[in-house]
């Protein structure tokens, strides 16, 4: 049954209102994506240099630090899942959750128990709907994370890593986040954060290449105790900033698509409303023409004699 003219006009008015909202959200995301991208890019050099420093200290020292020592039989692995706090960001959160589920499956196949740590309301809602237990969760800062948030998460993960597995600790720490590639491309990735993997290259150094000489004050173990928490917090902050930039880019793209779809729907409803109005006018004219009757003649005037 074709919609009436009033229904079409009401639908067009509603879609117009929704278009204004999606357009506003698109502009807000576009205005914030530049700063988020700059923060993500500015954090990369610090994280890279800190990783090199930690790798160098761990390589040129003979200290078996807990954060760099592999477990002989790992049984529990912590998985930090970084999602968004709000929706309307396309497939951003669902891609991270799907990547996290694949990681959980791989951990189970290797005989390990996945211990979830969640950042973002979308991940919390996903686990709560399926009634899964979580070891920790953080919310409310997905689009604007700070170093304080990263340090809070890092402290909780390090505490769990240093705790024995019999008491609820973990042997490994994995992070699932979204890497910002460009405004059109954001990729969900998985990294193993702890224990630290030190890779100095497979080829031996050349004769002309001088290896650095390190001296540790007061000792290498104390230096590692100070550097490794900074390293973990820096890597988590880098993942949070990359995820924030990816979230804003996904939201801008999703809102632009919604705005374009709303405009197409408005144009279609306008055409249908015009056709309905034209059909009503035609029907009214037909009724007037079809219902025309000759006017009755007045009675003849009486003549008096």
BALOBA-1460 file (C-alpha; in Angstrom, 3 decimals):
// residues 305
<rec num="1" residu="x" x="0.000" y="0.000" z="0.000"/>
<rec num="2" residu="x" x="1.534" y="3.330" z="-1.061"/>
<rec num="3" residu="x" x="2.326" y="5.751" z="1.752"/>
<rec num="4" residu="x" x="0.236" y="8.855" z="2.120"/>
<rec num="5" residu="x" x="1.576" y="12.335" z="1.515"/>
<rec num="6" residu="x" x="1.589" y="13.088" z="5.244"/>
<rec num="7" residu="x" x="3.612" y="9.955" z="6.025"/>
<rec num="8" residu="x" x="6.143" y="10.778" z="3.328"/>
<rec num="9" residu="x" x="6.600" y="14.303" z="4.633"/>
<rec num="10" residu="x" x="7.047" y="13.048" z="8.195"/>
<rec num="11" residu="x" x="9.638" y="10.505" z="7.100"/>
<rec num="12" residu="x" x="11.490" y="13.152" z="5.104"/>
<rec num="13" residu="x" x="11.519" y="15.460" z="8.124"/>
<rec num="14" residu="x" x="12.878" y="12.673" z="10.343"/>
<rec num="15" residu="x" x="15.608" y="11.738" z="7.879"/>
<rec num="16" residu="x" x="16.570" y="15.402" z="7.540"/>
<rec num="17" residu="x" x="17.029" y="15.621" z="11.304"/>
<rec num="18" residu="x" x="19.144" y="12.456" z="11.323"/>
<rec num="19" residu="x" x="21.245" y="13.858" z="8.488"/>
<rec num="20" residu="x" x="22.015" y="16.962" z="10.555"/>
<rec num="21" residu="x" x="23.151" y="14.780" z="13.460"/>
<rec num="22" residu="x" x="25.394" y="12.547" z="11.326"/>
<rec num="23" residu="x" x="26.853" y="15.576" z="9.569"/>
<rec num="24" residu="x" x="27.674" y="17.183" z="12.919"/>
<rec num="25" residu="x" x="29.323" y="13.976" z="14.154"/>
<rec num="26" residu="x" x="31.308" y="13.747" z="10.926"/>
<rec num="27" residu="x" x="32.619" y="17.297" z="11.364"/>
<rec num="28" residu="x" x="33.483" y="16.680" z="15.024"/>
<rec num="29" residu="x" x="35.430" y="13.529" z="14.165"/>
<rec num="30" residu="x" x="37.188" y="15.343" z="11.311"/>
<rec num="31" residu="x" x="38.243" y="18.171" z="13.629"/>
<rec num="32" residu="x" x="39.656" y="15.754" z="16.225"/>
<rec num="33" residu="x" x="41.330" y="13.255" z="13.927"/>
<rec num="34" residu="x" x="44.208" y="15.621" z="13.120"/>
<rec num="35" residu="x" x="45.223" y="16.028" z="16.770"/>
<rec num="36" residu="x" x="44.795" y="12.322" z="17.439"/>
<rec num="37" residu="x" x="46.963" y="11.484" z="14.448"/>
<rec num="38" residu="x" x="49.631" y="13.939" z="15.575"/>
<rec num="39" residu="x" x="49.667" y="12.461" z="19.090"/>
<rec num="40" residu="x" x="49.996" y="8.948" z="17.672"/>
<rec num="41" residu="x" x="52.870" y="9.981" z="15.392"/>
<rec num="42" residu="x" x="54.671" y="11.950" z="18.103"/>
<rec num="43" residu="x" x="54.603" y="8.981" z="20.484"/>
<rec num="44" residu="x" x="56.255" y="6.648" z="17.973"/>
<rec num="45" residu="x" x="59.869" y="7.965" z="18.274"/>
<rec num="46" residu="x" x="59.830" y="7.792" z="22.069"/>
<rec num="47" residu="x" x="58.427" y="4.275" z="22.056"/>
<rec num="48" residu="x" x="60.950" y="3.188" z="19.429"/>
<rec num="49" residu="x" x="63.959" y="4.625" z="21.255"/>
<rec num="50" residu="x" x="62.786" y="3.252" z="24.596"/>
<rec num="51" residu="x" x="62.403" y="-0.185" z="23.013"/>
<rec num="52" residu="x" x="65.940" y="0.039" z="21.645"/>
<rec num="53" residu="x" x="67.260" y="1.075" z="25.044"/>
<rec num="54" residu="x" x="65.507" y="-1.763" z="26.831"/>
<rec num="55" residu="x" x="66.662" y="-4.244" z="24.197"/>
<rec num="56" residu="x" x="70.239" y="-3.020" z="24.509"/>
<rec num="57" residu="x" x="70.232" y="-3.241" z="28.298"/>
<rec num="58" residu="x" x="68.703" y="-6.707" z="28.210"/>
<rec num="59" residu="x" x="71.185" y="-7.837" z="25.561"/>
<rec num="60" residu="x" x="74.420" y="-6.514" z="27.060"/>
<rec num="61" residu="x" x="73.664" y="-7.594" z="30.609"/>
<rec num="62" residu="x" x="73.659" y="-11.036" z="32.121"/>
<rec num="63" residu="x" x="70.662" y="-10.417" z="34.356"/>
<rec num="64" residu="x" x="67.688" y="-12.760" z="34.184"/>
<rec num="65" residu="x" x="64.912" y="-10.282" z="34.782"/>
<rec num="66" residu="x" x="61.354" y="-11.599" z="35.341"/>
<rec num="67" residu="x" x="59.971" y="-9.425" z="32.548"/>
<rec num="68" residu="x" x="62.445" y="-10.799" z="30.000"/>
<rec num="69" residu="x" x="62.527" y="-14.454" z="31.039"/>
<rec num="70" residu="x" x="60.471" y="-16.997" z="29.151"/>
<rec num="71" residu="x" x="58.414" y="-19.463" z="31.169"/>
<rec num="72" residu="x" x="59.258" y="-23.116" z="30.632"/>
<rec num="73" residu="x" x="55.599" y="-24.148" z="30.480"/>
<rec num="74" residu="x" x="53.312" y="-21.147" z="29.943"/>
<rec num="75" residu="x" x="49.712" y="-21.885" z="30.863"/>
<rec num="76" residu="x" x="48.015" y="-18.491" z="31.205"/>
<rec num="77" residu="x" x="48.149" y="-15.493" z="28.861"/>
<rec num="78" residu="x" x="46.668" y="-12.045" z="29.431"/>
<rec num="79" residu="x" x="44.921" y="-10.456" z="26.440"/>
<rec num="80" residu="x" x="44.393" y="-6.675" z="26.499"/>
<rec num="81" residu="x" x="41.549" y="-5.810" z="24.121"/>
<rec num="82" residu="x" x="41.372" y="-2.123" z="23.116"/>
<rec num="83" residu="x" x="37.991" y="-1.020" z="21.712"/>
<rec num="84" residu="x" x="35.894" y="2.153" z="21.703"/>
<rec num="85" residu="x" x="33.564" y="3.531" z="24.353"/>
<rec num="86" residu="x" x="30.962" y="4.705" z="21.842"/>
<rec num="87" residu="x" x="29.425" y="3.252" z="18.720"/>
<rec num="88" residu="x" x="28.756" y="4.744" z="15.290"/>
<rec num="89" residu="x" x="32.320" y="3.951" z="14.206"/>
<rec num="90" residu="x" x="31.650" y="1.342" z="11.557"/>
<rec num="91" residu="x" x="33.448" y="-1.969" z="11.998"/>
<rec num="92" residu="x" x="36.171" y="-0.559" z="14.256"/>
<rec num="93" residu="x" x="35.263" y="-2.351" z="17.492"/>
<rec num="94" residu="x" x="33.973" y="-5.505" z="15.813"/>
<rec num="95" residu="x" x="37.271" y="-5.968" z="13.957"/>
<rec num="96" residu="x" x="39.253" y="-5.785" z="17.190"/>
<rec num="97" residu="x" x="36.870" y="-8.159" z="18.969"/>
<rec num="98" residu="x" x="37.051" y="-10.621" z="16.067"/>
<rec num="99" residu="x" x="40.859" y="-10.463" z="16.137"/>
<rec num="100" residu="x" x="40.775" y="-11.042" z="19.891"/>
<rec num="101" residu="x" x="38.539" y="-14.093" z="19.462"/>
<rec num="102" residu="x" x="40.979" y="-15.538" z="16.930"/>
<rec num="103" residu="x" x="43.837" y="-14.968" z="19.369"/>
<rec num="104" residu="x" x="41.883" y="-16.678" z="22.157"/>
<rec num="105" residu="x" x="41.316" y="-19.654" z="19.884"/>
<rec num="106" residu="x" x="45.039" y="-19.898" z="19.107"/>
<rec num="107" residu="x" x="45.898" y="-19.697" z="22.797"/>
<rec num="108" residu="x" x="43.426" y="-22.454" z="23.627"/>
<rec num="109" residu="x" x="44.829" y="-24.656" z="20.880"/>
<rec num="110" residu="x" x="48.324" y="-24.216" z="22.337"/>
<rec num="111" residu="x" x="47.113" y="-25.233" z="25.794"/>
<rec num="112" residu="x" x="46.967" y="-21.765" z="27.327"/>
<rec num="113" residu="x" x="44.135" y="-20.042" z="29.166"/>
<rec num="114" residu="x" x="43.275" y="-16.552" z="27.935"/>
<rec num="115" residu="x" x="42.786" y="-13.975" z="30.707"/>
<rec num="116" residu="x" x="40.918" y="-10.965" z="29.267"/>
<rec num="117" residu="x" x="41.694" y="-7.366" z="30.140"/>
<rec num="118" residu="x" x="39.322" y="-4.914" z="28.458"/>
<rec num="119" residu="x" x="39.663" y="-1.253" z="27.501"/>
<rec num="120" residu="x" x="36.472" y="0.295" z="26.127"/>
<rec num="121" residu="x" x="32.760" y="-0.186" z="26.718"/>
<rec num="122" residu="x" x="32.253" y="-2.153" z="23.508"/>
<rec num="123" residu="x" x="34.542" y="-4.946" z="24.670"/>
<rec num="124" residu="x" x="32.943" y="-4.857" z="28.122"/>
<rec num="125" residu="x" x="29.467" y="-5.170" z="26.600"/>
<rec num="126" residu="x" x="30.626" y="-8.051" z="24.379"/>
<rec num="127" residu="x" x="31.975" y="-10.032" z="27.319"/>
<rec num="128" residu="x" x="29.076" y="-9.130" z="29.620"/>
<rec num="129" residu="x" x="26.517" y="-10.311" z="27.062"/>
<rec num="130" residu="x" x="28.259" y="-13.683" z="26.898"/>
<rec num="131" residu="x" x="28.716" y="-13.765" z="30.695"/>
<rec num="132" residu="x" x="32.473" y="-14.130" z="30.569"/>
<rec num="133" residu="x" x="34.674" y="-13.215" z="33.480"/>
<rec num="134" residu="x" x="37.294" y="-10.504" z="33.007"/>
<rec num="135" residu="x" x="40.401" y="-9.754" z="35.059"/>
<rec num="136" residu="x" x="40.290" y="-5.995" z="34.561"/>
<rec num="137" residu="x" x="38.516" y="-3.317" z="32.569"/>
<rec num="138" residu="x" x="38.917" y="0.397" z="31.866"/>
<rec num="139" residu="x" x="36.410" y="2.756" z="30.250"/>
<rec num="140" residu="x" x="35.803" y="6.383" z="29.373"/>
<rec num="141" residu="x" x="38.970" y="7.431" z="27.504"/>
<rec num="142" residu="x" x="39.018" y="5.539" z="24.209"/>
<rec num="143" residu="x" x="39.011" y="8.662" z="22.002"/>
<rec num="144" residu="x" x="41.433" y="10.722" z="24.163"/>
<rec num="145" residu="x" x="43.796" y="8.468" z="26.167"/>
<rec num="146" residu="x" x="46.584" y="9.864" z="28.321"/>
<rec num="147" residu="x" x="49.770" y="8.479" z="29.796"/>
<rec num="148" residu="x" x="48.055" y="8.138" z="33.171"/>
<rec num="149" residu="x" x="45.540" y="5.707" z="31.649"/>
<rec num="150" residu="x" x="48.346" y="3.729" z="29.997"/>
<rec num="151" residu="x" x="50.331" y="3.582" z="33.235"/>
<rec num="152" residu="x" x="47.291" y="2.340" z="35.159"/>
<rec num="153" residu="x" x="46.778" y="-0.475" z="32.671"/>
<rec num="154" residu="x" x="50.506" y="-1.266" z="32.609"/>
<rec num="155" residu="x" x="50.710" y="-1.514" z="36.400"/>
<rec num="156" residu="x" x="47.814" y="-3.983" z="36.469"/>
<rec num="157" residu="x" x="49.337" y="-6.119" z="33.720"/>
<rec num="158" residu="x" x="52.822" y="-6.116" z="35.254"/>
<rec num="159" residu="x" x="51.375" y="-7.066" z="38.624"/>
<rec num="160" residu="x" x="49.586" y="-10.017" z="37.030"/>
<rec num="161" residu="x" x="52.742" y="-10.994" z="35.122"/>
<rec num="162" residu="x" x="54.906" y="-11.016" z="38.240"/>
<rec num="163" residu="x" x="52.342" y="-13.034" z="40.194"/>
<rec num="164" residu="x" x="52.600" y="-16.853" z="40.065"/>
<rec num="165" residu="x" x="50.070" y="-18.591" z="37.868"/>
<rec num="166" residu="x" x="48.846" y="-20.606" z="40.830"/>
<rec num="167" residu="x" x="47.721" y="-17.345" z="42.427"/>
<rec num="168" residu="x" x="46.041" y="-15.989" z="39.306"/>
<rec num="169" residu="x" x="49.073" y="-14.622" z="37.482"/>
<rec num="170" residu="x" x="49.909" y="-14.865" z="33.791"/>
<rec num="171" residu="x" x="52.943" y="-16.017" z="31.791"/>
<rec num="172" residu="x" x="52.395" y="-13.828" z="28.717"/>
<rec num="173" residu="x" x="50.782" y="-10.494" z="27.846"/>
<rec num="174" residu="x" x="49.244" y="-9.844" z="24.425"/>
<rec num="175" residu="x" x="47.683" y="-6.612" z="23.166"/>
<rec num="176" residu="x" x="44.988" y="-6.431" z="20.474"/>
<rec num="177" residu="x" x="44.615" y="-2.924" z="19.064"/>
<rec num="178" residu="x" x="43.969" y="-1.075" z="15.796"/>
<rec num="179" residu="x" x="46.924" y="0.420" z="13.956"/>
<rec num="180" residu="x" x="46.296" y="3.675" z="12.117"/>
<rec num="181" residu="x" x="47.605" y="3.309" z="8.567"/>
<rec num="182" residu="x" x="45.757" y="6.132" z="6.819"/>
<rec num="183" residu="x" x="42.411" y="7.885" z="6.860"/>
<rec num="184" residu="x" x="40.968" y="5.038" z="4.804"/>
<rec num="185" residu="x" x="42.843" y="2.090" z="6.304"/>
<rec num="186" residu="x" x="42.935" y="0.925" z="9.916"/>
<rec num="187" residu="x" x="44.197" y="-2.561" z="10.685"/>
<rec num="188" residu="x" x="43.571" y="-4.683" z="13.793"/>
<rec num="189" residu="x" x="46.835" y="-6.203" z="15.014"/>
<rec num="190" residu="x" x="48.160" y="-8.398" z="17.817"/>
<rec num="191" residu="x" x="51.494" y="-7.892" z="19.581"/>
<rec num="192" residu="x" x="53.109" y="-9.832" z="22.395"/>
<rec num="193" residu="x" x="54.155" y="-7.352" z="25.033"/>
<rec num="194" residu="x" x="55.731" y="-9.594" z="27.665"/>
<rec num="195" residu="x" x="58.004" y="-11.402" z="28.105"/>
<rec num="196" residu="x" x="60.203" y="-9.040" z="26.143"/>
<rec num="197" residu="x" x="61.619" y="-10.490" z="22.954"/>
<rec num="198" residu="x" x="65.126" y="-9.188" z="22.280"/>
<rec num="199" residu="x" x="66.130" y="-9.500" z="18.621"/>
<rec num="200" residu="x" x="69.513" y="-8.091" z="17.662"/>
<rec num="201" residu="x" x="69.783" y="-9.626" z="14.201"/>
<rec num="202" residu="x" x="70.892" y="-12.972" z="12.867"/>
<rec num="203" residu="x" x="74.118" y="-11.796" z="11.198"/>
<rec num="204" residu="x" x="77.187" y="-11.104" z="13.368"/>
<rec num="205" residu="x" x="78.403" y="-7.497" z="13.451"/>
<rec num="206" residu="x" x="81.015" y="-6.429" z="10.943"/>
<rec num="207" residu="x" x="84.610" y="-5.767" z="11.952"/>
<rec num="208" residu="x" x="84.199" y="-2.053" z="11.337"/>
<rec num="209" residu="x" x="81.043" y="-1.869" z="13.408"/>
<rec num="210" residu="x" x="81.613" y="-0.885" z="17.006"/>
<rec num="211" residu="x" x="79.340" y="-2.315" z="19.641"/>
<rec num="212" residu="x" x="78.333" y="0.067" z="22.428"/>
<rec num="213" residu="x" x="79.862" y="-0.341" z="25.835"/>
<rec num="214" residu="x" x="77.357" y="-0.037" z="28.660"/>
<rec num="215" residu="x" x="77.964" y="0.640" z="32.310"/>
<rec num="216" residu="x" x="75.080" y="0.280" z="34.730"/>
<rec num="217" residu="x" x="74.642" y="2.361" z="37.843"/>
<rec num="218" residu="x" x="74.028" y="1.010" z="40.395"/>
<rec num="219" residu="x" x="73.569" y="-2.317" z="38.556"/>
<rec num="220" residu="x" x="71.840" y="-3.789" z="35.502"/>
<rec num="221" residu="x" x="68.967" y="-5.273" z="37.477"/>
<rec num="222" residu="x" x="68.041" y="-1.900" z="38.974"/>
<rec num="223" residu="x" x="68.187" y="-0.271" z="35.551"/>
<rec num="224" residu="x" x="65.869" y="-2.917" z="34.144"/>
<rec num="225" residu="x" x="63.525" y="-2.490" z="37.103"/>
<rec num="226" residu="x" x="63.166" y="1.180" z="36.149"/>
<rec num="227" residu="x" x="63.130" y="0.803" z="32.367"/>
<rec num="228" residu="x" x="60.781" y="-2.120" z="31.842"/>
<rec num="229" residu="x" x="57.689" y="-0.560" z="33.505"/>
<rec num="230" residu="x" x="58.300" y="2.559" z="31.410"/>
<rec num="231" residu="x" x="58.631" y="0.373" z="28.344"/>
<rec num="232" residu="x" x="55.346" y="-1.436" z="29.017"/>
<rec num="233" residu="x" x="53.481" y="1.805" z="29.739"/>
<rec num="234" residu="x" x="54.957" y="3.430" z="26.623"/>
<rec num="235" residu="x" x="53.918" y="0.540" z="24.372"/>
<rec num="236" residu="x" x="50.410" y="0.525" z="25.824"/>
<rec num="237" residu="x" x="50.134" y="4.291" z="25.381"/>
<rec num="238" residu="x" x="51.248" y="3.908" z="21.772"/>
<rec num="239" residu="x" x="48.553" y="1.260" z="21.197"/>
<rec num="240" residu="x" x="45.921" y="3.465" z="22.856"/>
<rec num="241" residu="x" x="46.852" y="6.473" z="20.718"/>
<rec num="242" residu="x" x="46.859" y="4.395" z="17.547"/>
<rec num="243" residu="x" x="43.444" y="3.008" z="18.475"/>
<rec num="244" residu="x" x="42.077" y="6.491" z="19.240"/>
<rec num="245" residu="x" x="43.155" y="7.810" z="15.837"/>
<rec num="246" residu="x" x="41.693" y="4.729" z="14.163"/>
<rec num="247" residu="x" x="38.413" y="5.142" z="16.040"/>
<rec num="248" residu="x" x="37.988" y="8.765" z="14.957"/>
<rec num="249" residu="x" x="38.880" y="7.944" z="11.364"/>
<rec num="250" residu="x" x="36.381" y="5.071" z="11.326"/>
<rec num="251" residu="x" x="33.686" y="7.265" z="12.861"/>
<rec num="252" residu="x" x="34.275" y="10.036" z="10.328"/>
<rec num="253" residu="x" x="34.043" y="7.588" z="7.443"/>
<rec num="254" residu="x" x="30.922" y="5.927" z="8.881"/>
<rec num="255" residu="x" x="29.181" y="9.258" z="9.519"/>
<rec num="256" residu="x" x="30.028" y="10.498" z="6.027"/>
<rec num="257" residu="x" x="28.508" y="7.341" z="4.571"/>
<rec num="258" residu="x" x="25.423" y="7.807" z="6.763"/>
<rec num="259" residu="x" x="25.089" y="11.435" z="5.679"/>
<rec num="260" residu="x" x="25.317" y="10.484" z="2.003"/>
<rec num="261" residu="x" x="22.730" y="7.726" z="2.463"/>
<rec num="262" residu="x" x="20.419" y="10.149" z="4.273"/>
<rec num="263" residu="x" x="20.700" y="12.628" z="1.408"/>
<rec num="264" residu="x" x="19.808" y="9.929" z="-1.112"/>
<rec num="265" residu="x" x="16.834" y="8.883" z="1.015"/>
<rec num="266" residu="x" x="15.663" y="12.496" z="1.289"/>
<rec num="267" residu="x" x="15.786" y="12.887" z="-2.478"/>
<rec num="268" residu="x" x="13.816" y="9.660" z="-2.964"/>
<rec num="269" residu="x" x="11.192" y="10.658" z="-0.398"/>
<rec num="270" residu="x" x="10.907" y="14.077" z="-2.043"/>
<rec num="271" residu="x" x="10.192" y="12.470" z="-5.401"/>
<rec num="272" residu="x" x="7.636" y="10.130" z="-3.846"/>
<rec num="273" residu="x" x="5.991" y="13.036" z="-2.032"/>
<rec num="274" residu="x" x="5.778" y="15.036" z="-5.259"/>
<rec num="275" residu="x" x="4.288" y="12.062" z="-7.049"/>
<rec num="276" residu="x" x="1.783" y="11.527" z="-4.243"/>
<rec num="277" residu="x" x="0.831" y="15.202" z="-4.274"/>
<rec num="278" residu="x" x="0.447" y="15.127" z="-8.051"/>
<rec num="279" residu="x" x="-1.713" y="12.011" z="-7.786"/>
<rec num="280" residu="x" x="-3.945" y="13.723" z="-5.210"/>
<rec num="281" residu="x" x="-4.339" y="16.811" z="-7.407"/>
<rec num="282" residu="x" x="-5.140" y="14.653" z="-10.420"/>
<rec num="283" residu="x" x="-7.691" y="12.682" z="-8.413"/>
<rec num="284" residu="x" x="-9.335" y="15.881" z="-7.160"/>
<rec num="285" residu="x" x="-9.575" y="17.283" z="-10.693"/>
<rec num="286" residu="x" x="-11.037" y="13.995" z="-11.923"/>
<rec num="287" residu="x" x="-13.632" y="14.018" z="-9.169"/>
<rec num="288" residu="x" x="-14.586" y="17.600" z="-9.972"/>
<rec num="289" residu="x" x="-14.838" y="16.900" z="-13.682"/>
<rec num="290" residu="x" x="-16.612" y="13.574" z="-13.240"/>
<rec num="291" residu="x" x="-19.092" y="14.944" z="-10.695"/>
<rec num="292" residu="x" x="-20.207" y="18.039" z="-12.737"/>
<rec num="293" residu="x" x="-24.021" y="18.427" z="-13.152"/>
<rec num="294" residu="x" x="-26.000" y="21.054" z="-15.152"/>
<rec num="295" residu="x" x="-27.256" y="23.859" z="-13.011"/>
<rec num="296" residu="x" x="-31.032" y="23.715" z="-12.469"/>
<rec num="297" residu="x" x="-32.939" y="26.409" z="-14.297"/>
<rec num="298" residu="x" x="-34.866" y="28.847" z="-12.184"/>
<rec num="299" residu="x" x="-38.651" y="28.519" z="-12.326"/>
<rec num="300" residu="x" x="-40.359" y="30.863" z="-14.773"/>
<rec num="301" residu="x" x="-41.590" y="34.096" z="-13.309"/>
<rec num="302" residu="x" x="-45.335" y="34.191" z="-12.690"/>
<rec num="303" residu="x" x="-47.285" y="36.806" z="-14.658"/>
<rec num="304" residu="x" x="-50.144" y="38.630" z="-13.068"/>
<rec num="305" residu="x" x="-53.064" y="39.724" z="-15.154"/>
